[in-house]
Amino acid sequence: MRGCLLVAESGGEVVGYLYYYRCTTKKPGQLSIYSLVVAEGWRRRRIGCMLIVVLKEQGGKLIALKCVQGSAANIFYEAIGFGLVGTEKPPGRSQPRRGR
């Protein structure tokens, strides 16, 4: 995998970034988003959407990400066309015990 960074700037100021990996072995063509951040004063100006558009132009056949359930970020991702593929159990949590 290779890490890449897309940066959104306005007037020389960084207003957002998208950090992702390009998978080159197990799932060639997959791009995995690890972080998408937009500065607080720049939110709701389509900066995140523009970063996703540029990411799509990077040639990924599939864009994947993980997002905590209940996070406001899920609303953003759903609004721009991402869908839920599955859920994972949080790490470090044991299965509930059942007794008799």
C-alpha atoms as a printed R data frame, in Angstrom:
    type eleno elety resid chain resno       x       y       z
1   ATOM     1    CA   MET     A     1   0.000   0.000   0.000
2   ATOM     2    CA   ARG     A     2   1.068   3.542  -0.621
3   ATOM     3    CA   GLY     A     3  -0.172   6.533   1.394
4   ATOM     4    CA   CYS     A     4  -1.247   9.671  -0.463
5   ATOM     5    CA   LEU     A     5  -2.461  13.096   0.628
6   ATOM     6    CA   LEU     A     6  -4.817  15.488  -1.151
7   ATOM     7    CA   VAL     A     7  -4.843  19.045   0.192
8   ATOM     8    CA   ALA     A     8  -7.449  21.781  -0.286
9   ATOM     9    CA   GLU     A     9  -6.114  25.327  -0.017
10  ATOM    10    CA   SER     A    10  -7.566  28.810  -0.136
11  ATOM    11    CA   GLY     A    11  -5.284  31.825  -0.247
12  ATOM    12    CA   GLY     A    12  -2.300  29.720   0.818
13  ATOM    13    CA   GLU     A    13  -4.185  28.357   3.852
14  ATOM    14    CA   VAL     A    14  -4.883  24.626   4.190
15  ATOM    15    CA   VAL     A    15  -8.647  24.294   4.588
16  ATOM    16    CA   GLY     A    16  -8.959  20.524   4.267
17  ATOM    17    CA   TYR     A    17  -7.200  17.306   3.437
18  ATOM    18    CA   LEU     A    18  -7.905  13.716   2.512
19  ATOM    19    CA   TYR     A    19  -5.399  11.015   3.429
20  ATOM    20    CA   TYR     A    20  -5.778   7.698   1.621
21  ATOM    21    CA   TYR     A    21  -3.988   4.524   0.627
22  ATOM    22    CA   ARG     A    22  -3.827   2.975  -2.804
23  ATOM    23    CA   CYS     A    23  -3.965  -0.801  -2.435
24  ATOM    24    CA   THR     A    24  -1.479  -2.461  -4.762
25  ATOM    25    CA   THR     A    25  -1.547  -6.071  -3.599
26  ATOM    26    CA   LYS     A    26  -4.709  -7.685  -2.193
27  ATOM    27    CA   LYS     A    27  -7.275  -5.447  -3.890
28  ATOM    28    CA   PRO     A    28  -5.623  -3.629  -6.803
29  ATOM    29    CA   GLY     A    29  -7.544  -0.510  -7.764
30  ATOM    30    CA   GLN     A    30  -9.021   0.027  -4.311
31  ATOM    31    CA   LEU     A    31  -8.511   3.373  -2.603
32  ATOM    32    CA   SER     A    32  -9.017   3.408   1.177
33  ATOM    33    CA   ILE     A    33  -9.803   6.692   2.941
34  ATOM    34    CA   TYR     A    34  -8.091   6.966   6.300
35  ATOM    35    CA   SER     A    35  -8.866  10.581   7.107
36  ATOM    36    CA   LEU     A    36 -10.966  13.382   5.640
37  ATOM    37    CA   VAL     A    37 -10.750  16.660   7.537
38  ATOM    38    CA   VAL     A    38 -12.154  20.100   6.734
39  ATOM    39    CA   ALA     A    39 -11.306  23.113   8.907
40  ATOM    40    CA   GLU     A    40 -14.253  24.141  11.053
41  ATOM    41    CA   GLY     A    41 -14.744  27.540   9.421
42  ATOM    42    CA   TRP     A    42 -14.751  25.928   5.968
43  ATOM    43    CA   ARG     A    43 -17.343  23.210   6.512
44  ATOM    44    CA   ARG     A    44 -20.552  23.121   4.474
45  ATOM    45    CA   ARG     A    45 -18.762  24.703   1.501
46  ATOM    46    CA   ARG     A    46 -18.364  21.434  -0.436
47  ATOM    47    CA   ILE     A    47 -14.632  21.148   0.355
48  ATOM    48    CA   GLY     A    48 -15.084  17.498   1.407
49  ATOM    49    CA   CYS     A    49 -17.081  16.783  -1.758
50  ATOM    50    CA   MET     A    50 -14.378  18.334  -3.924
51  ATOM    51    CA   LEU     A    51 -11.713  16.206  -2.234
52  ATOM    52    CA   ILE     A    52 -13.781  13.073  -2.930
53  ATOM    53    CA   VAL     A    53 -14.179  14.112  -6.595
54  ATOM    54    CA   VAL     A    54 -10.401  14.499  -6.930
55  ATOM    55    CA   LEU     A    55  -9.949  11.126  -5.232
56  ATOM    56    CA   LYS     A    56 -12.284   9.503  -7.767
57  ATOM    57    CA   GLU     A    57 -10.167  11.031 -10.531
58  ATOM    58    CA   GLN     A    58  -7.167   9.141  -9.101
59  ATOM    59    CA   GLY     A    59  -8.556   6.054 -10.821
60  ATOM    60    CA   GLY     A    60  -9.801   3.888  -7.987
61  ATOM    61    CA   LYS     A    61 -12.319   1.249  -9.035
62  ATOM    62    CA   LEU     A    62 -13.515   1.071  -5.439
63  ATOM    63    CA   ILE     A    63 -13.292   3.593  -2.596
64  ATOM    64    CA   ALA     A    64 -13.523   2.148   0.902
65  ATOM    65    CA   LEU     A    65 -13.528   3.676   4.367
66  ATOM    66    CA   LYS     A    66 -14.365   2.868   7.960
67  ATOM    67    CA   CYS     A    67 -16.451   5.199  10.040
68  ATOM    68    CA   VAL     A    68 -17.689   4.874  13.620
69  ATOM    69    CA   GLN     A    69 -21.398   4.082  13.825
70  ATOM    70    CA   GLY     A    70 -23.438   7.104  14.885
71  ATOM    71    CA   SER     A    71 -20.800   9.559  13.667
72  ATOM    72    CA   ALA     A    72 -21.968  12.715  11.885
73  ATOM    73    CA   ALA     A    73 -19.496  11.778   9.141
74  ATOM    74    CA   ASN     A    74 -21.842   8.951   8.124
75  ATOM    75    CA   ILE     A    75 -24.465  11.517   7.113
76  ATOM    76    CA   PHE     A    76 -21.910  13.240   4.873
77  ATOM    77    CA   TYR     A    77 -20.765   9.984   3.250
78  ATOM    78    CA   GLU     A    78 -24.342   8.804   2.634
79  ATOM    79    CA   ALA     A    79 -25.248  12.185   1.087
80  ATOM    80    CA   ILE     A    80 -22.465  11.836  -1.488
81  ATOM    81    CA   GLY     A    81 -23.351   8.289  -2.456
82  ATOM    82    CA   PHE     A    82 -21.464   5.957  -0.139
83  ATOM    83    CA   GLY     A    83 -23.376   2.973   1.190
84  ATOM    84    CA   LEU     A    84 -22.975   0.742   4.206
85  ATOM    85    CA   VAL     A    85 -21.295  -2.515   3.238
86  ATOM    86    CA   GLY     A    86 -20.887  -4.020   6.710
87  ATOM    87    CA   THR     A    87 -20.103  -3.409  10.344
88  ATOM    88    CA   GLU     A    88 -17.274  -4.548  12.569
89  ATOM    89    CA   LYS     A    89 -17.135  -5.326  16.248
90  ATOM    90    CA   PRO     A    90 -14.992  -2.728  18.073
91  ATOM    91    CA   PRO     A    91 -11.520  -4.098  18.906
92  ATOM    92    CA   GLY     A    92 -10.864  -5.181  22.464
93  ATOM    93    CA   ARG     A    93 -14.476  -5.972  23.276
94  ATOM    94    CA   SER     A    94 -15.321  -9.514  24.245
95  ATOM    95    CA   GLN     A    95 -18.512 -11.262  23.268
96  ATOM    96    CA   PRO     A    96 -21.249 -11.117  25.899
97  ATOM    97    CA   ARG     A    97 -21.173 -14.141  28.163
98  ATOM    98    CA   ARG     A    98 -24.161 -16.354  28.378
99  ATOM    99    CA   GLY     A    99 -24.869 -18.331  31.492
100 ATOM   100    CA   ARG     A   100 -27.365 -20.823  32.756
